[in-house]
């Protein structure tokens, strides 16, 4: 491998690693609930975290739905 190929492959790996880290960060960030309001879904029942959500609006939706 010559110097040009080394930098070309190094750049590709750095870009791929950056995309992977950004994807992981965004995935983990979606699991963090905001303290007062939820910005994930305006309707709680359409949210994937509805069953485990501890926000007051989700509790209210669960109580009103039963």
C-alpha positions in Angstrom: 0.0 0.0 0.0 1.4 3.4 -0.9 0.9 6.6 0.8 -2.0 7.8 -1.4 -3.9 4.6 -0.8 -3.2 4.8 2.9 -4.8 8.3 3.2 -7.7 7.3 0.9 -8.6 4.3 3.0 -7.9 6.2 6.3 -10.4 8.8 5.1 -13.0 6.2 4.2 -12.7 4.5 7.6 -12.8 7.9 9.4 -16.0 8.8 7.5 -17.5 5.4 8.1 -16.7 5.6 11.8 -18.2 9.1 12.0 -21.4 7.9 10.4 -21.5 5.0 12.8 -20.9 7.1 15.9 -23.5 9.7 14.8 -26.1 6.9 14.2 -25.4 5.5 17.6 -25.7 8.9 19.2 -29.0 9.6 17.5 -30.4 6.2 18.4 -29.5 6.6 22.0 -30.7 10.2 22.1 -34.2 9.1 21.1 -34.5 7.1 24.3 -33.9 10.1 26.5 -37.2 11.6 27.7 -37.4 15.3 28.2 -38.4 16.3 31.8 -41.6 18.2 31.0 -42.8 17.6 27.5 -42.3 14.9 24.9 -41.3 16.0 21.4 -41.2 12.5 20.0 -44.9 12.1 19.1 -47.7 14.6 19.7 -50.1 11.6 20.4 -48.7 9.3 23.1 -50.4 6.2 21.7 -48.4 6.5 18.4 -45.1 6.6 20.3 -43.0 3.5 20.5 -42.1 4.3 24.1 -45.7 4.6 25.3 -45.7 1.6 27.6 -42.5 2.5 29.4 -42.9 6.3 29.4 -42.9 8.0 32.8 -43.9 11.5 31.6 -47.2 13.0 33.1 -48.8 13.3 29.7 -48.3 9.5 29.0 -49.7 8.7 32.5 -52.7 10.8 31.7 -53.2 9.1 28.3 -53.0 5.7 29.9 -55.6 6.6 32.6 -57.9 8.3 30.2 -57.8 5.4 27.8 -58.9 2.8 30.3 
